[in-house]
Amino acid sequence: MSDAKQSETEYIVEYVDGPLAGTTERRILIDGKIDERIGAVAAVEGLESLFWYVAGEERTVGGEKYVKFRFDAPDSDPVEADHEDESL
């Protein structure tokens, strides 16, 4: 796919906070639009957890669309494991 065509169909997610802070990924535009809310699965202390992020500021850099996504803690799995449930 050419760079021009790719920039019309994709955008770059920038995770700005939460467990995925500082990471990025490419996503596909759906009908030319970004996802307003995305879920991401990541391992925390060896356990898979589901984290929700909400779209924020958009900008274009070098012909590519970048979107900042902020952590939605209330709807996400806990970031820290519950150490009270661990056996000794």
Secondary structure, 3 states (H helix, E strand, C coil): CCHHHHHHHEEEEEECCHHHCCCEEEEECECCECCCEEEEEEEECCEEEEEEEEEEEEEEECCEEEEEEEECHHHCCCCCCCHHHCCC
